[in-house]
Amino acid sequence: MAAPHSVPLAASSVDRVRTYVYAAAPGLVLSSIVALSAFSLRAAPGLGFLSPMILAILLGTAMRNTGAVSPSAQPGIRFALRRVLRAAIVLLGVQLTAAQVAAVGGTGIAIIAATLVAAFTFTVGMGRWLGVDRRLAELIAAGTSVCGASAIVAANTITRAPEEDAAYAVACVTVFGSLSMVLYPLLLPLLGFSGSAYGLWAGASIHEVAQVVAAAFQGGTDAGTLGTVAKLSRVMMLAPLVLAMGWFAARRAGRDGIVGGPIPVPWFVFGFIALVGANSVLTIDPAVKLWLGQITTFLLTVALAAMGLETDVRKLRARGVRPLLLSGAAWIFISVFSFLLIAFVP
């Protein structure tokens, strides 16, 4: 015999879901429209070098600070910043395989890992010295050491910094990653690097995947291919980095005497790892993989649009120039450190 309250309880659950969907719809639709506008804007002359994610955060920020965002959009914007972002990070796993990591070679992977750890550690330490807020410094460190905007929004699930900090970090790594994209090909004739060494340098040190592709292929097909694979191998290291950040955050909370607070466990990272594993042992149709890649990029762009829609420029200005100086120092460090490793490690 069914419980007397089972039907009302089920109806109540359906009503709650319906209410949640209705509340989230305006902000989610707005974030999606901004994302689609970013893809369209990228086709404009002179803007092709910017990723749609960067354009989305710029458009979203412009709307937020001109009063074009209704309070009714806030639930959906928060949904995009959390749920949509996590889904996109999980889907990133479909683009990566263990074979790609193996193609870089043991020495290449060691160089990439050492560069990531050194750059993250340096940036956090330099941030402390410059007086930059720890959470913002960690976001800049993640964006510089791993994969730009994607790493920043993933790392912010642990740091829980204000959206203005995340937007500031994205802006910083975009500026310096773009500088690398322009400067690396100009430096190539002076380096004495082979195509593979140049590609590894680009993949190990430039911030965004698109920036790596643009810079690495200037050194030829071999350089471009290895640079792209090296960068994807570096993206794969996002999972252990975020897990390590969660562990250190829990230790720091315990050391500060904070009892009973939730330990930040980024469960979506395990989904990312699972898809990398599945993609390594299963054969996925290239057309399906391309389709999933496009969906992943769109979802990340929606999440970055939501970040822009949450960003108050007045609060961003209050951070001053120190975070920009920190990002510049981190950019120089990762470029020089990885260069020296590649040049002198046999």
C-alpha positions as CSV (number, residue, x, y, z in Angstrom):
1,M,0.0,0.0,0.0
2,A,1.4,3.4,-1.0
3,A,2.3,5.9,1.7
4,P,-0.6,8.4,2.0
5,H,1.7,11.4,1.4
6,S,3.6,9.9,-1.5
7,V,1.6,11.6,-4.2
8,P,1.6,15.1,-2.6
9,L,5.3,14.8,-1.9
10,A,6.0,13.8,-5.6
11,A,3.8,16.7,-6.7
12,S,5.7,19.0,-4.4
13,S,9.1,17.9,-5.8
14,V,7.8,18.5,-9.4
15,D,6.6,22.0,-8.4
16,R,10.0,22.8,-6.9
17,V,11.8,21.7,-10.0
18,R,9.4,23.7,-12.2
19,T,9.9,26.8,-10.0
20,Y,13.7,26.3,-10.2
21,V,13.6,26.0,-14.0
22,Y,11.4,29.1,-14.4
23,A,13.7,31.1,-12.1
24,A,16.8,30.0,-13.9
25,A,15.5,30.4,-17.5
26,P,15.9,34.2,-17.9
27,G,19.6,34.3,-16.8
28,L,20.5,31.1,-18.7
29,V,18.9,32.4,-21.8
30,L,20.7,35.8,-21.4
31,S,24.1,34.0,-20.9
32,S,23.5,31.9,-24.0
33,I,22.6,35.0,-26.1
34,V,25.8,36.7,-24.9
35,A,27.7,33.6,-25.8
36,L,26.2,33.4,-29.3
37,S,26.9,37.1,-29.8
38,A,30.6,36.4,-28.9
39,F,30.8,33.7,-31.6
40,S,29.3,36.2,-34.1
41,L,31.5,39.0,-33.0
42,R,34.7,36.9,-33.4
43,A,34.0,36.9,-37.2
44,A,34.5,40.7,-37.2
45,P,37.8,42.0,-38.7
46,G,40.6,42.3,-36.2
47,L,38.8,40.1,-33.5
48,G,39.6,36.6,-34.9
49,F,42.6,36.2,-32.6
50,L,40.3,36.4,-29.5
51,S,38.5,33.3,-28.3
52,P,34.7,33.5,-28.0
53,M,35.1,32.9,-24.2
54,I,37.1,36.2,-23.9
55,L,34.6,38.1,-26.0
56,A,31.8,36.7,-24.0
57,I,33.2,37.9,-20.7
58,L,33.8,41.4,-22.3
59,L,30.2,41.6,-23.6
60,G,28.8,40.3,-20.3
61,T,30.8,42.8,-18.3
62,A,29.6,45.7,-20.6
63,M,26.0,44.7,-20.1
64,R,26.4,44.3,-16.3
65,N,27.9,47.8,-15.9
66,T,25.4,49.6,-18.2
67,G,22.4,48.4,-16.1
68,A,21.2,46.0,-18.8
69,V,21.0,43.0,-16.5
70,S,17.7,42.4,-14.7
71,P,17.6,41.1,-11.1
72,S,15.4,38.3,-12.4
73,A,18.4,37.0,-14.4
74,Q,20.5,36.3,-11.3
75,P,19.4,32.7,-10.6
76,G,20.1,31.6,-14.2
77,I,23.5,33.5,-14.2
78,R,24.5,31.6,-11.1
79,F,23.3,28.4,-12.7
80,A,25.6,29.0,-15.7
81,L,28.5,29.9,-13.5
82,R,28.2,26.6,-11.5
83,R,26.3,23.8,-13.3
84,V,27.1,24.7,-16.9
85,L,30.7,25.3,-16.1
86,R,31.1,21.9,-14.4
87,A,29.5,20.1,-17.3
88,A,31.9,21.9,-19.7
89,I,34.9,20.9,-17.7
90,V,33.8,17.3,-17.6
91,L,33.3,17.3,-21.4
92,L,36.8,18.6,-21.9
93,G,37.9,15.0,-21.1
94,V,36.6,13.8,-24.5
95,Q,39.3,15.8,-26.2
96,L,42.2,14.2,-24.4
97,T,43.7,10.7,-24.4
98,A,46.6,9.0,-22.6
99,A,48.1,8.4,-26.1
100,Q,48.4,12.1,-26.6
101,V,50.4,12.4,-23.3
102,A,52.6,9.5,-24.4
103,A,53.3,11.3,-27.7
104,V,55.0,14.2,-25.9
105,G,57.4,11.7,-24.3
106,G,58.6,11.3,-20.7
107,T,61.0,14.2,-20.8
108,G,58.4,16.5,-22.4
109,I,55.8,15.6,-19.7
110,A,58.3,16.1,-17.0
111,I,59.1,19.6,-18.4
112,I,55.5,20.5,-18.6
113,A,54.7,19.2,-15.0
114,A,57.8,20.9,-13.5
115,T,56.9,24.2,-15.3
116,L,53.3,24.0,-14.0
117,V,54.3,23.4,-10.4
118,A,57.0,26.0,-10.5
119,A,54.9,28.6,-12.1
120,F,51.9,28.1,-9.7
121,T,54.2,28.2,-6.7
122,F,56.1,31.3,-7.9
123,T,52.9,33.1,-8.7
124,V,51.3,32.5,-5.3
125,G,54.5,33.4,-3.5
126,M,54.9,36.6,-5.6
127,G,51.3,37.5,-4.9
128,R,51.9,37.3,-1.2
129,W,55.0,39.5,-1.6
130,L,53.0,42.1,-3.7
131,G,50.1,42.1,-1.3
132,V,47.6,40.6,-3.8
133,D,44.7,38.8,-2.2
134,R,45.5,35.1,-1.9
135,R,42.4,33.9,-3.8
136,L,43.1,36.3,-6.7
137,A,46.7,35.2,-6.8
138,E,45.7,31.5,-6.9
139,L,43.4,32.2,-9.8
140,I,46.1,34.0,-11.7
141,A,48.5,31.1,-10.9
142,A,46.0,28.6,-12.2
143,G,45.4,30.5,-15.4
144,T,49.1,31.1,-16.1
145,S,50.3,27.6,-15.2
146,V,47.6,25.5,-16.8
147,C,45.1,26.8,-19.4
148,G,44.0,30.3,-19.1
149,A,40.3,31.1,-18.6
150,S,39.2,27.4,-18.3
151,A,41.6,26.8,-15.4
152,I,40.5,30.1,-13.7
153,V,36.9,29.2,-13.6
154,A,37.6,25.6,-12.6
155,A,40.0,26.8,-9.8
156,N,37.4,29.2,-8.5
157,T,35.2,26.3,-7.5
158,I,37.9,25.9,-4.8
159,T,39.0,29.5,-4.0
160,R,35.5,30.8,-4.1
161,A,36.7,34.3,-5.0
162,P,34.3,37.0,-6.1
163,E,33.4,37.0,-9.8
164,E,35.2,40.3,-10.2
165,D,38.5,38.6,-9.1
166,A,37.9,35.8,-11.6
167,A,37.2,38.3,-14.4
168,Y,40.3,40.2,-13.5
169,A,42.4,37.0,-13.6
170,V,40.9,36.1,-17.0
171,A,41.7,39.6,-18.3
172,C,45.3,39.4,-17.1
173,V,46.1,36.0,-18.5
174,T,44.5,36.9,-21.8
175,V,46.7,40.0,-22.2
176,F,49.9,38.1,-21.5
177,G,48.9,35.0,-23.4
178,S,48.2,37.2,-26.4
179,L,51.6,38.8,-26.1
180,S,53.2,35.3,-26.1
181,M,51.2,34.5,-29.2
182,V,52.8,37.5,-31.0
183,L,56.3,37.4,-29.5
184,Y,57.1,33.7,-29.7
185,P,57.2,33.5,-33.5
186,L,59.3,36.7,-33.7
187,L,61.8,35.1,-31.3
188,L,62.0,31.8,-33.1
189,P,64.8,32.7,-35.5
190,L,67.0,33.8,-32.5
191,L,66.4,30.7,-30.3
192,G,68.2,28.0,-32.1
193,F,65.3,25.7,-31.3
194,S,64.3,22.8,-33.5
195,G,60.6,22.7,-34.5
196,S,59.8,20.1,-31.8
197,A,61.6,22.1,-29.1
198,Y,59.8,25.3,-30.1
199,G,56.4,23.5,-30.2
200,L,57.1,22.1,-26.7
201,W,58.0,25.6,-25.4
202,A,54.8,27.1,-26.8
203,G,52.7,24.2,-25.4
204,A,54.4,24.3,-22.0
205,S,54.1,28.1,-21.4
206,I,51.4,29.9,-23.4
207,H,48.1,30.3,-21.6
208,E,45.2,29.4,-23.9
209,V,44.9,26.5,-26.3
210,A,44.0,28.8,-29.2
211,Q,47.0,31.0,-28.5
212,V,49.3,27.9,-28.5
213,V,48.0,26.7,-31.8
214,A,48.4,30.2,-33.4
215,A,52.0,30.6,-32.1
216,A,53.2,27.0,-32.5
217,F,52.2,26.5,-36.2
218,Q,54.4,29.5,-37.0
219,G,57.3,27.2,-36.5
220,G,56.0,24.6,-39.0
221,T,53.7,21.6,-39.0
222,D,55.9,19.5,-36.6
223,A,56.1,22.4,-34.1
224,G,52.4,23.1,-34.4
225,T,51.4,19.5,-33.9
226,L,53.7,18.9,-30.9
227,G,52.8,22.3,-29.4
228,T,49.1,21.4,-29.5
229,V,49.5,18.0,-28.0
230,A,51.8,19.4,-25.3
231,K,49.2,22.0,-24.5
232,L,46.5,19.3,-24.3
233,S,48.7,17.3,-22.0
234,R,49.0,20.4,-19.8
235,V,45.2,20.8,-19.8
236,M,45.0,17.2,-18.5
237,M,46.9,18.3,-15.5
238,L,44.1,20.7,-14.5
239,A,42.4,17.7,-12.7
240,P,45.3,17.0,-10.2
241,L,45.8,20.7,-9.7
242,V,42.2,21.4,-8.7
243,L,42.2,18.3,-6.4
244,A,45.4,19.5,-4.8
245,M,44.0,23.0,-4.3
246,G,41.0,21.5,-2.6
247,W,43.2,19.4,-0.3
248,F,45.3,22.5,0.6
249,A,42.2,24.5,1.2
250,A,40.9,21.9,3.6
251,R,44.2,21.9,5.5
252,R,44.3,25.7,5.6
253,A,40.7,25.7,7.0
254,G,41.8,23.3,9.7
255,R,44.9,25.2,10.6
256,D,42.8,28.4,10.9
257,G,40.5,26.6,13.3
258,I,37.5,26.6,11.0
259,V,35.5,23.5,12.1
260,G,32.5,22.0,10.3
261,G,32.8,23.9,7.0
262,P,32.5,21.9,3.8
263,I,35.7,20.5,2.4
264,P,35.8,21.7,-1.2
265,V,35.8,18.4,-3.3
266,P,35.5,19.2,-7.0
267,W,33.5,16.1,-8.0
268,F,33.2,17.3,-11.6
269,V,37.0,16.7,-11.9
270,F,36.4,13.0,-11.5
271,G,34.0,13.1,-14.4
272,F,36.7,14.8,-16.4
273,I,39.2,12.0,-15.5
274,A,36.6,9.3,-16.3
275,L,36.0,10.7,-19.8
276,V,39.7,11.0,-20.4
277,G,40.0,7.3,-19.5
278,A,37.0,6.3,-21.6
279,N,38.4,8.3,-24.6
280,S,41.7,6.5,-24.1
281,V,40.3,3.0,-24.4
282,L,37.2,3.5,-26.6
283,T,37.1,4.6,-30.2
284,I,34.9,7.6,-30.5
285,D,33.8,8.6,-34.0
286,P,35.7,11.8,-35.1
287,A,32.5,13.5,-36.1
288,V,31.0,12.9,-32.6
289,K,34.2,14.1,-31.0
290,L,34.1,17.3,-33.1
291,W,30.5,17.8,-32.2
292,L,31.2,17.3,-28.5
293,G,34.2,19.7,-28.7
294,Q,31.9,22.4,-30.2
295,I,29.4,21.8,-27.4
296,T,32.2,22.1,-24.8
297,T,33.4,25.4,-26.2
298,F,29.9,26.8,-26.3
299,L,29.2,25.7,-22.7
300,L,32.5,27.3,-21.5
301,T,31.6,30.5,-23.4
302,V,28.1,30.5,-21.7
303,A,29.9,30.2,-18.3
304,L,32.3,33.0,-19.1
305,A,29.4,35.2,-20.3
306,A,27.7,34.6,-17.0
307,M,30.9,35.6,-15.2
308,G,30.9,38.9,-17.1
309,L,27.2,39.4,-16.3
310,E,28.2,39.1,-12.6
311,T,31.3,41.4,-12.8
312,D,31.1,44.9,-11.3
313,V,33.9,47.0,-12.8
314,R,33.9,49.3,-9.8
315,K,35.0,46.4,-7.6
316,L,37.5,45.3,-10.2
317,R,39.1,48.7,-10.2
318,A,39.4,48.5,-6.5
319,R,42.0,45.7,-6.9
320,G,44.4,48.3,-8.5
321,V,47.4,47.3,-10.7
322,R,49.1,44.8,-8.4
323,P,47.3,41.8,-9.8
324,L,48.3,43.0,-13.3
325,L,52.0,43.2,-12.2
326,L,51.7,39.7,-10.7
327,S,50.3,38.3,-13.9
328,G,53.2,39.9,-15.8
329,A,55.7,38.5,-13.5
330,A,54.1,35.0,-13.7
331,W,54.1,35.3,-17.6
332,I,57.9,36.1,-17.6
333,F,58.6,33.3,-15.1
334,I,56.8,30.6,-17.0
335,S,58.3,31.6,-20.3
336,V,61.8,31.8,-19.1
337,F,61.6,28.7,-16.8
338,S,60.2,26.4,-19.5
339,F,62.7,27.8,-22.0
340,L,65.7,27.0,-19.8
341,L,64.4,23.5,-19.1
342,I,64.0,22.8,-22.8
343,A,67.3,24.3,-23.7
344,F,69.4,22.5,-21.1
345,V,67.6,19.3,-20.2
346,P,68.8,16.5,-22.5
